[in-house]
Structures are given as C-alpha cells and as structure tokens.
C-alpha cells in the first residue's frame, strides 16, 4: 500500500474492519479512509466510533436511508462526509445480508460464482410488499437529502455498461420515467413493473420518510403492492 500511496497517488481506500482502519490511519495519516457499507453504521454512536477509528467518509447502512431524523443526527454528530446508497436492492432488515456479503468476498478469490442465497433472496422479494419496504431512494427524492449529503453510491458493479449508464443518468438528472425497478438492481431481475411516476403521484416519500418501521402493525406496503404492481406480475 505504501508504494501505491506514495508513488502512484492512491488517495482513498474503503475498509470495513475497525482494526485495519486504525492501523492504516496510523501508518498513512494522509490517506483518506471510507467506512464500507459492511460496517453497518446505523446509529450516532456507531458513526462516532468509526470517525474516531480514523474514517473520513461514512457509507451508512441503507436500512436507515428513509429515517431523515436519524440521518440528520448522524450528520450533526460527526465531521466525516456522509454517503448513502441510492438504489439499494436488498430487502429491509435482510437476515442474509452479512452472510451474503461474506460469500461474495470469498468468491472473489475463486473462479466459482454460485449465489447460494439467490433462492432465499428471491423468495423474500416474491412478497411484493418487501419491494416497497426496501430502502431505495427515487431519483426525484435525492433533493430531500441535501442537508445530509450530496454523495450517493450506485450499484451494481456486475451490470453491463449500458445498464449502469441508464442508472447513472437517472440519478444525475434526478428523474426517471418508466419502470423504477429497471434502475434498482436486485429488485428488477424478477421481471416486475413499478411505474415510478405513480410513486410521485401518491407522494410515496412523504409516507415512508415518516414511517415508524413497525411493519407488523401496518398494511400500507401490502396494499400499495396490490395497487401499483400489475396483477399479471402477482403469481
């Protein structure tokens, strides 16, 4: 790393393990460190911990994307830059997320590319209400986060260039007309249709940004899936 930093201009690294973050910061104090999404930073206390470890930028846990109050509290509590994943395609509170990431990291060292979690993942997303609970942010709603951040990460690196270009264009202009799931990898691969303009019409952001996340007491997303996802998709 020293050679990359000092001779080849490496300016920033993304790290998840707190032990590595502290060690890197100590040995390379001028090197910027981004806290990975794997750090699962979802509270003020955790944000402060990772800032104290040596991070300059925090990529927050997508599960808090729609909690503007908490995001604002985190923003005020640290001097780090805040970054959010805009087109998150995992289900809210996914029970497989940590293990799925771990599988992916090990597969990068092998020639095998078998996603053992895919059947379980697909099963959870077949409950269409989970599509609405998933913490993605519509391109049109990025402006609601201006006081928190202007830094957003887009997924997915495995997509063809033309698909990534479509996703990047939608979020750069903060507008997309058509099937929203085409720009949210992980949800769009089921062949479903969700018209983005309809979510704007019903002021979806106003509802979900004031949600208490007590899904077992609420049927909003269930009813919404029946209204906005065409019946032909609901097999």
Secondary structure, 3 states (H helix, E strand, C coil): CHHHHHHHCCCEEEECCHHHHHHHHHHCCCCEEEECHHHCCCCHHHHHHHHHHCCCEEECCHHHCCCHHHHHHHHHHCCCEEEEECCCCCCCCCCCHHHHHHHHHHHCCCCCCCCCCHHHHHHHHCCCHHHHHCCCCCHHHHHHHCCCCCEEECCCCCCCHHHHHHHHHHHHHCCCCCEHHHHCCCCHHHCCCCEHHHHHHCCHHHHHCCCCCCHHHCCHHHHHHHHHCCHHHCC
